[in-house]
Amino acid sequence: MRARLAFSFWRHRFAGWSTIFVCLLSLWPFAATRAQAPDVSIHAVTIFDVSPAVVARGGDLAKRYREGLSGLPGFNGALILREVGRPNWFTVDEGWKDQASFDASGASAPVNSLRVSLRAMDRAPFDRRDYAVISTGPSQPLLGAGVVHLHLHLDVFPPGINPALAATRIVAEAARMGQGNLRYDVYKSVETPVSHFTILGAWRSRADFDAYESSPYGRAFRDAVGPLLGSPIDDRLKTAIE
């Protein structure tokens, strides 16, 4: 009886990993063949929400936060995003030269000011996390009417980290060559849990984003990471504000 149970367990486990392997193979033609130097930059993703009654104040708060960061050493700029359908939810994608620059910013006046301001507005504390760069493409303008931004978060089981790394790198290369793509950047959590990934993408229009979603590489990516997930994929569409 134990032998049959053990055989059944490993048969299903093998079938799951075989599916992932097949999906990765289907993505492989899009993989880059060039070697890339290690990227030591850090991207911080800061998320906060305000009451729907004070959406404009929330936008001003995000802009003041970005302006405050601009004077800090190692700061490489930030993009402010607002969730489609929930304009009171804000995301600030911050670029930092390296881990030391990001760490130093944690006790800075802009970060502390944002924390205090949100507390005064009676909302939950903001969430600010640092991510290592896994894959990024050439910089392109990300503002403009009609531009659609994707913020996708992956949480995989620890054994799935390496397959997820492979899948995200490959789909990133494919997506950047796709219709209307402006950005497809992959980040991986620096701190525990290190099995978390964040993907930030942008397309010139909703139609271009929909083309990505229905593309062979987009579907193969979802099939590849599906068996690895510790929780459902959290993907949200957002717009940028200047």
Backbone as CSV, one residue per row, in Angstrom:
resi,resn,N_x,N_y,N_z,CA_x,CA_y,CA_z,C_x,C_y,C_z
1,MET,0.823,-1.195,0.000,0.000,0.000,0.000,0.871,1.264,0.000
2,ARG,1.893,1.267,0.876,2.784,2.421,0.932,3.521,2.606,-0.387
3,ALA,3.915,1.502,-1.001,4.628,1.584,-2.271,3.739,2.214,-3.345
4,ARG,2.431,1.834,-3.357,1.522,2.393,-4.355,1.312,3.893,-4.122
5,LEU,1.191,4.303,-2.823,1.024,5.716,-2.512,2.245,6.523,-2.914
6,ALA,3.424,5.957,-2.628,4.652,6.658,-3.003,4.759,6.801,-4.513
7,PHE,4.405,5.745,-5.226,4.461,5.795,-6.689,3.496,6.847,-7.225
8,SER,2.278,6.897,-6.636,1.281,7.861,-7.083,1.758,9.290,-6.839
9,PHE,2.387,9.544,-5.665,2.869,10.881,-5.339,3.901,11.346,-6.358
10,TRP,4.911,10.509,-6.601,5.987,10.908,-7.500,5.522,10.961,-8.957
11,ARG,4.509,10.139,-9.309,3.980,10.215,-10.661,3.336,11.575,-10.898
12,HIS,2.523,12.049,-9.932,1.880,13.354,-10.085,2.910,14.476,-10.028
13,ARG,3.906,14.355,-9.146,4.938,15.382,-9.064,5.718,15.476,-10.368
14,PHE,6.051,14.323,-10.942,6.783,14.310,-12.203,5.938,14.913,-13.323
15,ALA,4.645,14.595,-13.313,3.761,15.137,-14.348,3.703,16.656,-14.264
16,GLY,3.657,17.197,-13.021,3.609,18.650,-12.854,4.856,19.318,-13.382
17,TRP,6.020,18.801,-13.016,7.273,19.399,-13.482,7.472,19.183,-14.971
18,SER,6.951,18.077,-15.520,7.035,17.866,-16.963,6.257,18.936,-17.708
19,THR,5.089,19.307,-17.160,4.286,20.358,-17.779,5.049,21.676,-17.805
20,ILE,5.699,22.003,-16.694,6.481,23.230,-16.624,7.597,23.203,-17.655
21,PHE,8.279,22.055,-17.764,9.392,21.928,-18.701,8.917,22.136,-20.138
22,VAL,7.765,21.553,-20.475,7.225,21.710,-21.826,6.887,23.168,-22.101
23,CYS,6.302,23.863,-21.105,5.947,25.270,-21.282,7.190,26.132,-21.473
24,LEU,8.247,25.820,-20.708,9.488,26.570,-20.862,10.091,26.347,-22.247
25,LEU,9.997,25.122,-22.743,10.514,24.846,-24.078,9.764,25.653,-25.135
26,SER,8.455,25.824,-24.921,7.679,26.589,-25.899,8.055,28.061,-25.875
27,LEU,8.567,28.532,-24.745,9.003,29.910,-24.648,10.423,30.110,-25.164
28,TRP,11.199,29.043,-25.229,12.631,29.158,-25.454,13.024,29.885,-26.732
29,PRO,12.257,29.765,-27.860,12.660,30.502,-29.064,12.763,31.997,-28.859
30,PHE,12.101,32.532,-27.791,12.140,33.967,-27.556,13.292,34.364,-26.638
31,ALA,14.029,33.397,-26.121,15.078,33.702,-25.152,16.221,34.450,-25.817
32,ALA,16.817,35.373,-25.050,17.963,36.124,-25.558,19.206,35.257,-25.512
33,THR,20.065,35.431,-26.504,21.297,34.656,-26.541,22.486,35.480,-26.057
34,ARG,22.283,36.774,-25.856,23.397,37.610,-25.441,23.577,37.559,-23.917
35,ALA,24.826,37.690,-23.493,25.127,37.719,-22.058,24.941,39.148,-21.555
36,GLN,24.473,39.274,-20.322,24.256,40.577,-19.728,25.073,40.703,-18.455
37,ALA,25.641,41.898,-18.249,26.386,42.145,-17.019,25.413,42.193,-15.847
38,PRO,25.839,41.768,-14.663,24.954,41.805,-13.498,24.461,43.220,-13.223
39,ASP,23.198,43.349,-12.916,22.581,44.643,-12.616,22.433,44.743,-11.098
40,VAL,23.126,45.692,-10.485,23.093,45.818,-9.024,22.084,46.871,-8.581
41,SER,21.357,47.470,-9.528,20.367,48.470,-9.144,19.211,47.813,-8.394
42,ILE,18.499,48.626,-7.654,17.363,48.172,-6.848,16.121,48.950,-7.265
43,HIS,15.009,48.240,-7.351,13.727,48.910,-7.566,12.869,48.710,-6.332
44,ALA,12.380,49.817,-5.811,11.456,49.755,-4.690,10.045,49.976,-5.215
45,VAL,9.112,49.203,-4.719,7.715,49.380,-5.078,6.972,49.797,-3.816
46,THR,6.485,51.020,-3.832,5.760,51.577,-2.690,4.282,51.660,-3.032
47,ILE,3.449,51.074,-2.205,2.006,51.030,-2.449,1.273,51.648,-1.262
48,PHE,0.318,52.512,-1.546,-0.518,53.062,-0.468,-1.882,53.423,-1.029
49,ASP,-2.853,53.535,-0.133,-4.188,53.942,-0.558,-4.700,55.037,0.350
50,VAL,-5.611,55.824,-0.186,-6.237,56.901,0.569,-7.749,56.747,0.440
51,SER,-8.461,57.496,1.210,-9.917,57.472,1.124,-10.365,57.953,-0.254
52,PRO,-11.395,57.323,-0.838,-11.903,57.793,-2.137,-12.280,59.269,-2.141
53,ALA,-12.562,59.811,-0.968,-12.959,61.216,-0.895,-11.782,62.166,-1.069
54,VAL,-10.557,61.667,-0.961,-9.386,62.547,-1.031,-8.386,62.031,-2.074
55,VAL,-8.919,61.569,-3.219,-8.057,61.031,-4.269,-7.046,62.073,-4.744
56,ALA,-7.492,63.321,-4.947,-6.593,64.367,-5.416,-5.458,64.586,-4.426
57,ARG,-5.769,64.557,-3.139,-4.727,64.718,-2.121,-3.747,63.555,-2.175
58,GLY,-4.254,62.359,-2.468,-3.372,61.208,-2.588,-2.390,61.366,-3.734
59,GLY,-2.874,61.884,-4.875,-1.995,62.121,-6.004,-0.935,63.166,-5.693
60,ASP,-1.337,64.244,-5.011,-0.381,65.279,-4.616,0.651,64.715,-3.647
61,LEU,0.194,63.846,-2.757,1.093,63.233,-1.788,2.151,62.387,-2.492
62,ALA,1.724,61.613,-3.501,2.667,60.786,-4.255,3.676,61.655,-5.002
63,LYS,3.234,62.764,-5.558,4.145,63.644,-6.276,5.154,64.297,-5.333
64,ARG,4.689,64.725,-4.168,5.616,65.317,-3.198,6.632,64.279,-2.724
65,TYR,6.182,63.068,-2.584,7.082,61.978,-2.192,8.176,61.788,-3.253
66,ARG,7.781,61.753,-4.504,8.761,61.596,-5.588,9.727,62.783,-5.627
67,GLU,9.201,63.983,-5.458,10.064,65.166,-5.462,11.065,65.122,-4.316
68,GLY,10.617,64.646,-3.152,11.520,64.558,-2.009,12.637,63.553,-2.239
69,LEU,12.298,62.448,-2.886,13.307,61.419,-3.152,14.361,61.913,-4.139
70,SER,13.991,62.844,-5.004,14.891,63.282,-6.076,16.181,63.889,-5.551
71,GLY,16.183,64.336,-4.309,17.388,64.923,-3.748,18.282,63.942,-3.023
72,LEU,17.909,62.679,-3.001,18.674,61.681,-2.259,19.731,61.015,-3.141
73,PRO,20.894,60.686,-2.574,21.958,60.026,-3.352,21.489,58.675,-3.889
74,GLY,21.819,58.408,-5.139,21.521,57.113,-5.744,20.119,56.964,-6.288
75,PHE,19.291,58.012,-6.200,17.915,57.916,-6.697,17.910,58.077,-8.212
76,ASN,17.260,57.149,-8.919,17.250,57.144,-10.382,15.892,57.474,-10.990
77,GLY,14.985,58.015,-10.203,13.688,58.393,-10.744,12.573,57.463,-10.266
78,ALA,11.345,57.915,-10.457,10.187,57.139,-10.006,9.003,57.393,-10.924
79,LEU,8.185,56.377,-11.067,6.956,56.450,-11.852,5.773,56.246,-10.921
80,ILE,4.801,57.139,-10.994,3.610,57.049,-10.148,2.481,56.419,-10.954
81,LEU,1.897,55.361,-10.411,0.806,54.655,-11.075,-0.438,54.691,-10.203
82,ARG,-1.594,54.656,-10.861,-2.872,54.623,-10.157,-3.703,53.501,-10.749
83,GLU,-4.317,52.711,-9.886,-5.022,51.521,-10.354,-6.292,51.873,-11.117
84,VAL,-6.483,51.198,-12.245,-7.687,51.395,-13.049,-8.892,50.868,-12.258
85,GLY,-9.907,51.702,-12.127,-11.096,51.303,-11.389,-11.026,51.622,-9.904
86,ARG,-9.808,51.850,-9.397,-9.632,52.243,-7.992,-8.590,53.359,-7.944
87,PRO,-8.979,54.567,-8.309,-8.022,55.667,-8.409,-7.436,56.115,-7.080
88,ASN,-7.943,55.580,-5.974,-7.385,55.935,-4.665,-6.252,55.000,-4.245
89,TRP,-5.884,54.033,-5.120,-4.775,53.123,-4.860,-3.582,53.555,-5.710
90,PHE,-2.463,53.859,-5.056,-1.292,54.396,-5.729,-0.100,53.448,-5.603
91,THR,0.710,53.419,-6.652,1.960,52.665,-6.659,3.064,53.593,-7.136
92,VAL,4.184,53.597,-6.417,5.355,54.374,-6.835,6.484,53.392,-7.117
93,ASP,6.893,53.339,-8.380,8.005,52.468,-8.783,9.284,53.292,-8.729
94,GLU,10.132,53.010,-7.733,11.337,53.802,-7.495,12.584,53.070,-7.990
95,GLY,13.473,53.793,-8.662,14.744,53.222,-9.088,15.880,53.726,-8.207
96,TRP,16.760,52.809,-7.777,17.898,53.159,-6.928,19.170,52.557,-7.501
97,LYS,20.270,53.281,-7.333,21.555,52.868,-7.891,21.983,51.505,-7.391
98,ASP,21.807,51.256,-6.087,22.241,49.993,-5.488,21.527,49.798,-4.162
99,GLN,21.816,48.673,-3.520,21.152,48.340,-2.256,21.461,49.363,-1.172
100,ALA,22.699,49.839,-1.133,23.091,50.811,-0.100,22.279,52.092,-0.226
101,SER,22.054,52.545,-1.442,21.263,53.768,-1.651,19.832,53.580,-1.171
102,PHE,19.253,52.433,-1.514,17.883,52.175,-1.065,17.818,52.083,0.454
103,ASP,18.753,51.349,1.061,18.744,51.192,2.517,18.838,52.542,3.218
104,ALA,19.684,53.426,2.704,19.844,54.742,3.321,18.570,55.569,3.225
105,SER,17.795,55.342,2.162,16.574,56.130,1.968,15.479,55.773,2.960
106,GLY,15.593,54.623,3.601,14.529,54.177,4.499,14.269,55.110,5.667
107,ALA,15.308,55.808,6.114,15.154,56.734,7.250,15.117,58.185,6.783
108,SER,14.923,58.412,5.483,14.962,59.767,4.936,13.690,60.545,5.263
109,ALA,13.788,61.865,5.106,12.638,62.732,5.373,11.450,62.430,4.461
110,PRO,11.639,62.200,3.145,10.469,61.921,2.297,9.717,60.658,2.712
111,VAL,10.442,59.604,3.070,9.782,58.364,3.481,9.038,58.575,4.803
112,ASN,9.682,59.222,5.738,9.028,59.475,7.026,7.832,60.402,6.873
113,SER,7.953,61.396,5.998,6.846,62.331,5.782,5.639,61.620,5.187
114,LEU,5.881,60.697,4.229,4.771,59.945,3.642,4.099,59.083,4.698
115,ARG,4.894,58.445,5.523,4.347,57.587,6.573,3.458,58.392,7.524
116,VAL,3.932,59.558,7.937,3.166,60.402,8.865,1.903,60.933,8.192
117,SER,2.017,61.371,6.944,0.859,61.927,6.234,-0.244,60.890,6.077
118,LEU,0.124,59.658,5.760,-0.886,58.617,5.599,-1.544,58.277,6.921
119,ARG,-0.771,58.310,7.996,-1.354,58.043,9.315,-2.381,59.106,9.661
120,ALA,-2.083,60.351,9.303,-3.005,61.446,9.586,-4.276,61.330,8.762
121,MET,-4.199,60.659,7.608,-5.363,60.487,6.748,-6.143,59.236,7.114
122,ASP,-5.733,58.576,8.183,-6.452,57.427,8.734,-6.535,56.276,7.734
123,ARG,-5.394,55.978,7.068,-5.320,54.845,6.178,-4.253,53.879,6.673
124,ALA,-4.207,52.680,6.102,-3.215,51.686,6.501,-1.815,52.168,6.130
125,PRO,-0.798,51.757,6.897,0.579,52.146,6.561,0.950,51.692,5.157
126,PHE,1.764,52.491,4.488,2.148,52.136,3.127,3.087,50.934,3.151
127,ASP,3.125,50.247,2.016,3.962,49.057,1.853,5.109,49.416,0.912
128,ARG,6.339,49.314,1.383,7.513,49.678,0.577,8.510,48.522,0.610
129,ARG,8.782,47.929,-0.548,9.656,46.751,-0.604,10.703,46.917,-1.692
130,ASP,11.867,46.309,-1.445,12.960,46.394,-2.409,13.078,45.113,-3.217
131,TYR,13.404,45.284,-4.505,13.499,44.160,-5.438,14.806,44.246,-6.221
132,ALA,15.433,43.091,-6.423,16.594,43.004,-7.300,16.113,42.907,-8.739
133,VAL,16.901,43.444,-9.648,16.538,43.444,-11.069,16.890,42.091,-11.690
134,ILE,15.901,41.455,-12.294,16.109,40.189,-13.001,16.241,40.425,-14.489
135,SER,15.388,41.277,-15.043,15.424,41.542,-16.480,14.770,42.885,-16.769
136,THR,15.479,43.754,-17.478,14.912,45.028,-17.926,15.322,45.280,-19.368
137,GLY,14.541,46.113,-20.041,14.832,46.450,-21.424,15.223,47.905,-21.557
138,PRO,15.411,48.374,-22.793,15.765,49.780,-23.031,14.693,50.724,-22.490
139,SER,15.132,51.858,-21.991,14.204,52.848,-21.437,13.399,53.500,-22.550
140,GLN,12.096,53.623,-22.336,11.211,54.274,-23.294,10.240,55.179,-22.533
141,PRO,9.677,56.200,-23.195,8.676,57.054,-22.539,7.469,56.227,-22.100
142,LEU,7.061,56.403,-20.851,5.975,55.587,-20.298,4.727,56.399,-20.004
143,LEU,4.738,57.683,-20.356,3.577,58.527,-20.142,2.880,58.794,-21.471
144,GLY,1.612,59.120,-21.394,0.879,59.454,-22.608,-0.531,58.903,-22.556
145,ALA,-1.414,59.541,-23.304,-2.809,59.125,-23.342,-2.917,57.712,-23.909
146,GLY,-3.665,56.876,-23.221,-3.916,55.530,-23.700,-2.924,54.487,-23.248
147,VAL,-1.765,54.892,-22.694,-0.765,53.919,-22.260,-1.317,53.097,-21.094
148,VAL,-1.184,51.773,-21.200,-1.686,50.848,-20.180,-0.501,50.209,-19.472
149,HIS,-0.547,50.231,-18.141,0.515,49.647,-17.327,0.003,48.389,-16.627
150,LEU,0.850,47.394,-16.570,0.551,46.147,-15.860,1.453,46.035,-14.637
151,HIS,0.854,45.752,-13.494,1.609,45.443,-12.270,1.206,44.031,-11.853
152,LEU,2.133,43.088,-12.047,1.841,41.677,-11.793,2.743,41.174,-10.673
153,HIS,2.137,40.493,-9.704,2.895,39.952,-8.573,2.774,38.433,-8.555
154,LEU,3.929,37.750,-8.474,3.980,36.298,-8.403,4.510,35.854,-7.052
155,ASP,3.864,34.878,-6.458,4.317,34.254,-5.223,4.416,32.765,-5.504
156,VAL,5.649,32.244,-5.579,5.840,30.833,-5.919,6.364,30.073,-4.704
157,PHE,6.161,28.752,-4.708,6.768,27.916,-3.678,8.282,27.926,-3.864
158,PRO,9.070,27.861,-2.785,10.537,27.926,-2.905,11.144,26.993,-3.946
159,PRO,10.678,25.734,-4.106,11.270,24.894,-5.161,11.030,25.419,-6.569
160,GLY,10.093,26.324,-6.701,9.769,26.855,-8.020,10.507,28.126,-8.381
161,ILE,11.418,28.604,-7.526,12.100,29.877,-7.789,12.889,29.839,-9.090
162,ASN,13.724,28.814,-9.272,14.546,28.763,-10.484,13.716,28.597,-11.757
163,PRO,12.708,27.701,-11.789,11.850,27.657,-12.986,11.124,28.971,-13.245
164,ALA,10.708,29.653,-12.164,10.035,30.944,-12.332,11.002,31.984,-12.888
165,LEU,12.248,31.965,-12.413,13.262,32.878,-12.947,13.426,32.667,-14.452
166,ALA,13.519,31.406,-14.855,13.683,31.101,-16.274,12.487,31.578,-17.086
167,ALA,11.282,31.316,-16.581,10.071,31.691,-17.318,9.924,33.199,-17.439
168,THR,10.226,33.936,-16.367,10.073,35.391,-16.414,11.100,36.030,-17.344
169,ARG,12.316,35.512,-17.338,13.340,36.064,-18.239,12.944,35.866,-19.705
170,ILE,12.444,34.677,-20.014,12.110,34.367,-21.396,10.905,35.173,-21.872
171,VAL,9.845,35.241,-21.050,8.663,35.978,-21.482,8.969,37.465,-21.580
172,ALA,9.892,37.969,-20.748,10.256,39.380,-20.825,10.868,39.710,-22.183
173,GLU,11.775,38.855,-22.655,12.385,39.075,-23.964,11.331,39.037,-25.073
174,ALA,10.404,38.111,-24.973,9.361,37.992,-25.993,8.419,39.189,-25.967
175,ALA,8.011,39.597,-24.761,7.047,40.691,-24.634,7.611,41.994,-25.183
176,ARG,8.912,42.233,-24.976,9.513,43.488,-25.449,9.511,43.592,-26.973
177,MET,9.437,42.465,-27.650,9.374,42.471,-29.110,7.937,42.465,-29.608
178,GLY,6.981,42.458,-28.683,5.577,42.357,-29.052,4.963,43.677,-29.455
179,GLN,3.749,43.587,-29.924,2.994,44.736,-30.433,2.830,45.825,-29.378
180,GLY,3.349,47.019,-29.655,3.108,48.193,-28.819,3.731,48.153,-27.444
181,ASN,4.667,47.251,-27.184,5.233,47.178,-25.838,6.224,48.310,-25.586
182,LEU,6.129,48.913,-24.405,7.033,49.970,-23.980,7.943,49.530,-22.845
183,ARG,7.549,48.481,-22.156,8.311,48.064,-20.973,7.867,46.676,-20.557
184,TYR,8.836,45.874,-20.094,8.508,44.606,-19.451,9.680,44.268,-18.533
185,ASP,9.597,44.728,-17.291,10.681,44.598,-16.322,10.308,43.594,-15.244
186,VAL,11.270,42.749,-14.896,11.057,41.695,-13.902,11.964,41.942,-12.699
187,TYR,11.360,41.944,-11.511,12.104,42.121,-10.268,11.827,40.945,-9.332
188,LYS,12.799,40.669,-8.478,12.657,39.594,-7.493,12.941,40.144,-6.101
189,SER,12.145,39.733,-5.139,12.265,40.247,-3.782,13.666,40.034,-3.219
190,VAL,14.195,41.071,-2.563,15.505,40.979,-1.918,15.388,40.309,-0.559
191,GLU,14.386,40.709,0.200,14.196,40.189,1.550,13.246,38.996,1.536
192,THR,13.249,38.255,2.622,12.337,37.126,2.780,10.890,37.620,2.759
193,PRO,10.017,36.968,1.996,10.231,35.765,1.196,10.838,36.079,-0.179
194,VAL,11.935,35.422,-0.503,12.635,35.692,-1.760,11.969,34.997,-2.941
195,SER,10.857,34.343,-2.701,10.126,33.665,-3.772,9.057,34.558,-4.390
196,HIS,9.114,35.862,-4.095,8.151,36.809,-4.653,8.763,37.544,-5.839
197,PHE,7.976,37.697,-6.905,8.398,38.398,-8.109,7.402,39.515,-8.408
198,THR,7.911,40.599,-8.971,7.051,41.672,-9.446,7.402,41.980,-10.897
199,ILE,6.389,42.086,-11.729,6.568,42.425,-13.139,5.831,43.729,-13.409
200,LEU,6.530,44.673,-14.037,5.930,45.939,-14.425,6.048,46.070,-15.939
201,GLY,4.907,46.143,-16.599,4.884,46.248,-18.053,4.086,47.459,-18.491
202,ALA,4.282,47.865,-19.751,3.518,48.984,-20.303,3.343,48.779,-21.805
203,TRP,2.160,49.162,-22.310,1.835,49.056,-23.736,1.186,50.365,-24.194
204,ARG,1.299,50.638,-25.481,0.784,51.905,-26.005,-0.733,52.023,-25.902
205,SER,-1.425,50.906,-25.874,-2.885,50.941,-25.830,-3.419,49.672,-25.174
206,ARG,-4.704,49.694,-24.846,-5.341,48.508,-24.295,-5.346,47.377,-25.317
207,ALA,-5.513,47.708,-26.588,-5.495,46.672,-27.625,-4.139,45.981,-27.674
208,ASP,-3.053,46.742,-27.490,-1.716,46.148,-27.477,-1.537,45.234,-26.266
209,PHE,-2.060,45.660,-25.125,-1.992,44.802,-23.933,-2.783,43.522,-24.152
210,ASP,-3.978,43.640,-24.729,-4.798,42.457,-24.986,-4.090,41.498,-25.944
211,ALA,-3.328,42.051,-26.894,-2.571,41.202,-27.813,-1.501,40.420,-27.057
212,TYR,-0.870,41.053,-26.087,0.100,40.338,-25.236,-0.580,39.214,-24.467
213,GLU,-1.712,39.510,-23.878,-2.425,38.522,-23.059,-2.784,37.277,-23.861
214,SER,-3.140,37.460,-25.136,-3.570,36.327,-25.950,-2.443,35.739,-26.801
215,SER,-1.233,36.270,-26.660,-0.106,35.795,-27.466,0.335,34.401,-27.026
216,PRO,0.982,33.649,-27.908,1.490,32.324,-27.511,2.456,32.384,-26.340
217,TYR,3.332,33.393,-26.318,4.288,33.476,-25.211,3.624,33.912,-23.913
218,GLY,2.590,34.750,-24.001,1.855,35.122,-22.798,1.135,33.936,-22.187
219,ARG,0.512,33.126,-23.035,-0.185,31.937,-22.534,0.809,30.904,-22.012
220,ALA,1.933,30.720,-22.721,2.933,29.746,-22.279,3.529,30.148,-20.934
221,PHE,3.703,31.445,-20.721,4.220,31.923,-19.431,3.256,31.575,-18.302
222,ARG,1.974,31.834,-18.503,0.999,31.514,-17.461,0.949,30.008,-17.196
223,ASP,1.054,29.215,-18.262,1.061,27.764,-18.081,2.303,27.302,-17.321
224,ALA,3.434,27.968,-17.556,4.681,27.567,-16.909,4.676,27.877,-15.421
225,VAL,4.176,29.058,-15.044,4.235,29.448,-13.628,3.047,28.928,-12.837
226,GLY,1.977,28.538,-13.512,0.782,28.072,-12.801,1.048,27.016,-11.749
227,PRO,1.760,25.922,-12.091,2.011,24.872,-11.088,2.974,25.287,-9.990
228,LEU,3.639,26.432,-10.145,4.636,26.871,-9.162,4.051,27.782,-8.103
229,LEU,2.834,28.266,-8.307,2.291,29.346,-7.495,1.926,28.905,-6.079
230,GLY,2.307,29.765,-5.119,1.864,29.570,-3.747,0.559,30.288,-3.471
231,SER,0.207,31.253,-4.328,-1.071,31.968,-4.255,-1.400,32.428,-5.673
232,PRO,-2.656,32.766,-5.934,-3.031,33.162,-7.288,-2.245,34.378,-7.773
233,ILE,-2.030,34.448,-9.093,-1.383,35.617,-9.684,-2.208,36.864,-9.372
234,ASP,-1.527,37.913,-8.946,-2.183,39.191,-8.683,-1.730,40.162,-9.770
235,ASP,-2.566,40.377,-10.788,-2.204,41.296,-11.858,-3.255,42.387,-11.977
236,ARG,-2.772,43.630,-12.054,-3.666,44.781,-12.062,-3.229,45.771,-13.137
237,LEU,-4.207,46.376,-13.775,-3.936,47.399,-14.772,-3.927,48.762,-14.100
238,LYS,-2.971,49.611,-14.555,-2.808,50.905,-13.935,-2.501,51.964,-15.001
239,THR,-2.671,53.213,-14.616,-2.305,54.331,-15.481,-1.276,55.186,-14.754
240,ALA,-0.430,55.865,-15.527,0.605,56.705,-14.932,0.102,58.133,-14.793
241,ILE,0.563,58.810,-13.742,0.260,60.217,-13.560,1.570,60.989,-13.506
242,GLU,1.567,62.183,-14.098,2.798,62.974,-14.163,3.044,63.682,-12.839
